[in-house]
Amino acid sequence: MEDVIDATAAKIVLAAKRGDSINRVANKIGKSYSWTYDWVERLEAADIISNTDTGIQVVDHGMRQQYAEMMAAVYSRDTISQEDAYIIPHFAGMEFAYTEIDAAYVWTHGGYQIARSHDDYPVFIQVHDQDIERWIAFFEQYGIETTINERPDVSDVDGNVHYVLFPQPDRFEVEWVDGNPVVPLETAVDQMMENRPAYEPALEIIATEYDVDVDASHHSAMDAD
């Protein structure tokens, strides 16, 4: 069993949702397909997950809990990297979507950043209203602070990475880009248009890559692939 007590193994088990492909899990945790495939085989041999024609499924939930405790202990001791800031939410087992600044960040494949630094790195995620207390408790395990609907002043936050939660009372659409769940492109463009001068570079990237019209009448002109 010692050969599966590993951070990569933990990330795979924690990030995997029923039906995920190996490629989806690899993208979620920022690892190569081949590296993830090798670990999936080892985890399947250890009867921790199963990998069938319908995707990956965790079968040893006791081991999943041990992985959760292990990763919470690791992350709560160290400074969280920007890369890990986009991996940790996948461990919660709840639906979410990147929004606001992170909608622009994801849709531009990391090509656009605004108003963030290494010492102050808020991550903006949309969540279901009924899950809000569970999200707060989840991040507390990692020693990470959260706020709701509003970015806090940097002096009010301990640590570099923190999360701004936007609870939604109804179901919301989620699209996947580079292994990241994100609000639909039209929603992301709507958000950016509210502060167009700040987001102009991102809008230019989006207009070029997705062949969409991002002028003031974009609602009637958007046609993303």
C-alpha positions as CSV (number, residue, x, y, z in Angstrom):
1,M,0.0,0.0,0.0
2,E,3.0,2.3,0.6
3,D,3.5,2.7,-3.2
4,V,0.2,4.6,-3.5
5,I,0.9,7.0,-0.6
6,D,1.9,9.7,-3.0
7,A,0.8,13.2,-3.8
8,T,0.0,12.4,-7.4
9,A,-2.1,9.4,-6.4
10,A,-4.0,11.6,-3.9
11,K,-4.6,14.3,-6.5
12,I,-6.0,11.7,-9.0
13,V,-8.4,10.1,-6.5
14,L,-9.5,13.5,-5.0
15,A,-10.0,15.2,-8.4
16,A,-11.7,12.3,-10.2
17,K,-15.5,12.5,-10.5
18,R,-17.5,9.5,-11.6
19,G,-17.3,9.1,-15.4
20,D,-14.2,11.2,-15.8
21,S,-11.7,10.1,-18.5
22,I,-8.0,9.8,-17.8
23,N,-7.4,12.8,-19.9
24,R,-9.9,14.9,-18.0
25,V,-8.3,14.0,-14.7
26,A,-4.8,14.7,-16.1
27,N,-5.9,18.1,-17.1
28,K,-7.5,18.8,-13.7
29,I,-4.3,18.0,-11.9
30,G,-1.9,19.5,-14.4
31,K,-0.1,16.2,-15.2
32,S,0.6,14.5,-18.5
33,Y,-1.7,11.9,-19.9
34,S,1.0,9.2,-19.8
35,W,2.0,10.0,-16.2
36,T,-1.7,10.0,-15.1
37,Y,-2.4,6.8,-17.0
38,D,0.4,5.0,-15.2
39,W,-0.9,6.1,-11.8
40,V,-4.5,5.1,-12.7
41,E,-3.3,1.6,-13.5
42,R,-1.5,1.4,-10.1
43,L,-4.5,2.8,-8.2
44,E,-6.8,0.3,-10.0
45,A,-4.5,-2.6,-9.1
46,A,-4.7,-1.5,-5.5
47,D,-8.6,-1.5,-5.8
48,I,-8.8,2.2,-4.9
49,I,-10.4,3.2,-8.2
50,S,-11.9,1.4,-11.2
51,N,-11.4,2.4,-14.8
52,T,-14.1,1.1,-17.2
53,D,-15.5,2.1,-20.5
54,T,-17.7,4.6,-18.7
55,G,-14.8,6.3,-17.0
56,I,-13.1,6.5,-13.7
57,Q,-14.8,5.8,-10.4
58,V,-13.5,5.9,-6.8
59,V,-14.3,2.6,-5.1
60,D,-12.4,2.9,-1.8
61,H,-13.9,5.9,-0.1
62,G,-12.0,5.3,3.1
63,M,-8.8,5.7,1.1
64,R,-10.1,8.8,-0.5
65,Q,-10.7,10.3,2.9
66,Q,-7.1,9.5,3.9
67,Y,-5.9,11.2,0.8
68,A,-8.0,14.2,1.6
69,E,-6.5,14.5,5.1
70,M,-3.0,14.0,3.7
71,M,-3.4,16.8,1.1
72,A,-5.0,19.2,3.6
73,A,-2.1,18.7,5.9
74,V,0.4,19.3,3.1
75,Y,-1.2,22.4,1.7
76,S,-1.9,23.9,5.1
77,R,1.9,23.9,5.9
78,D,3.1,25.5,2.7
79,T,2.6,28.5,0.5
80,I,0.1,27.5,-2.2
81,S,1.3,28.0,-5.7
82,Q,-0.7,29.5,-8.5
83,E,-0.8,26.1,-10.2
84,D,-2.2,24.4,-7.1
85,A,-4.8,27.2,-6.7
86,Y,-6.5,25.7,-9.7
87,I,-6.2,22.1,-8.6
88,I,-7.5,22.3,-5.0
89,P,-11.1,23.2,-5.8
90,H,-11.4,19.9,-7.8
91,F,-10.8,18.0,-4.5
92,A,-14.1,19.3,-3.0
93,G,-16.4,17.0,-4.9
94,M,-18.8,19.8,-5.6
95,E,-19.7,21.5,-8.9
96,F,-18.1,24.9,-9.5
97,A,-17.1,27.2,-12.4
98,Y,-14.4,29.8,-12.6
99,T,-15.9,33.3,-13.1
100,E,-15.0,37.0,-13.2
101,I,-11.2,37.5,-13.5
102,D,-10.7,33.7,-13.7
103,A,-13.3,33.4,-16.5
104,A,-11.0,35.7,-18.6
105,Y,-7.9,33.7,-17.4
106,V,-9.3,30.3,-18.3
107,W,-10.9,31.3,-21.7
108,T,-7.6,32.9,-22.7
109,H,-5.6,29.8,-21.6
110,G,-3.8,31.8,-19.0
111,G,-3.0,34.5,-21.4
112,Y,-4.6,37.3,-19.5
113,Q,-4.1,38.4,-15.8
114,I,-5.3,41.5,-14.1
115,A,-5.0,42.9,-10.6
116,R,-3.3,39.9,-9.0
117,S,0.1,39.3,-7.7
118,H,2.1,36.5,-6.1
119,D,1.3,37.9,-2.6
120,D,-2.4,38.5,-3.3
121,Y,-4.0,35.9,-5.5
122,P,-7.8,35.7,-5.2
123,V,-9.4,32.9,-7.2
124,F,-13.0,33.6,-8.3
125,I,-15.4,30.6,-8.4
126,Q,-19.2,30.3,-8.9
127,V,-20.8,27.7,-6.6
128,H,-24.2,26.4,-5.7
129,D,-25.9,28.4,-3.0
130,Q,-26.8,25.2,-1.0
131,D,-23.1,24.2,-1.0
132,I,-21.7,27.5,0.4
133,E,-21.1,26.3,4.0
134,R,-19.4,23.1,2.7
135,W,-17.1,25.2,0.5
136,I,-16.1,27.4,3.4
137,A,-15.4,24.3,5.5
138,F,-13.5,22.6,2.7
139,F,-11.1,25.5,2.3
140,E,-10.7,25.9,6.0
141,Q,-9.1,22.4,6.0
142,Y,-6.4,23.8,3.8
143,G,-5.9,26.9,5.9
144,I,-7.3,29.0,3.0
145,E,-9.6,32.0,3.6
146,T,-12.8,32.7,1.6
147,T,-15.1,35.6,1.1
148,I,-18.5,35.8,-0.5
149,N,-19.3,37.9,-3.6
150,E,-16.6,40.5,-2.9
151,R,-12.8,40.5,-3.1
152,P,-11.3,41.4,0.3
153,D,-8.7,44.0,0.9
154,V,-5.2,42.4,0.9
155,S,-4.6,43.5,4.5
156,D,-7.6,41.4,5.6
157,V,-6.3,38.1,4.2
158,D,-3.7,35.7,5.6
159,G,-1.8,33.9,2.9
160,N,-1.4,34.5,-0.8
161,V,-4.1,32.4,-2.4
162,H,-7.7,32.9,-1.3
163,Y,-11.1,32.2,-2.8
164,V,-14.0,34.5,-3.6
165,L,-17.2,32.5,-3.8
166,F,-20.2,33.6,-5.9
167,P,-23.2,31.5,-4.7
168,Q,-25.9,30.9,-7.3
169,P,-29.5,29.9,-6.2
170,D,-30.2,28.0,-9.4
171,R,-28.4,25.6,-11.7
172,F,-25.7,27.1,-13.8
173,E,-24.0,26.1,-17.0
174,V,-20.4,24.9,-17.0
175,E,-18.0,24.6,-19.9
176,W,-14.6,22.9,-19.8
177,V,-11.4,24.6,-21.1
178,D,-8.0,23.0,-20.5
179,G,-9.3,20.9,-17.6
180,N,-11.0,23.9,-15.9
181,P,-14.7,24.3,-15.4
182,V,-15.7,27.8,-16.4
183,V,-18.8,29.9,-17.0
184,P,-19.9,29.9,-20.6
185,L,-18.0,32.2,-23.0
186,E,-21.0,34.5,-23.5
187,T,-21.2,35.0,-19.7
188,A,-17.5,35.6,-19.5
189,V,-17.7,38.2,-22.2
190,D,-20.7,39.9,-20.4
191,Q,-18.6,40.2,-17.3
192,M,-15.6,41.6,-19.1
193,M,-17.8,44.1,-21.0
194,E,-18.9,45.6,-17.7
195,N,-15.3,46.8,-17.3
196,R,-14.1,46.8,-20.9
197,P,-11.0,49.0,-20.6
198,A,-9.5,46.6,-18.1
199,Y,-10.3,43.5,-20.1
200,E,-9.6,44.8,-23.6
201,P,-6.6,42.6,-24.1
202,A,-8.6,39.5,-23.1
203,L,-11.4,40.5,-25.4
204,E,-9.0,40.8,-28.3
205,I,-7.7,37.3,-27.6
206,I,-11.2,35.9,-27.4
207,A,-12.4,37.7,-30.5
208,T,-9.5,36.2,-32.4
209,E,-9.5,32.7,-31.1
210,Y,-13.2,32.0,-30.9
211,D,-14.3,34.2,-33.8
212,V,-16.8,36.2,-31.8
213,D,-17.8,39.8,-32.2
214,V,-17.2,41.5,-28.8
215,D,-18.5,44.9,-29.7
216,A,-21.4,46.5,-27.8
217,S,-23.9,44.3,-29.7
218,H,-22.1,41.0,-29.0
219,H,-25.3,39.3,-27.7
220,S,-26.6,39.1,-31.3
221,A,-23.3,38.4,-32.9
222,M,-21.6,35.7,-30.8
223,D,-20.9,32.5,-32.5
224,A,-18.3,30.5,-30.6
225,D,-17.2,27.1,-31.6
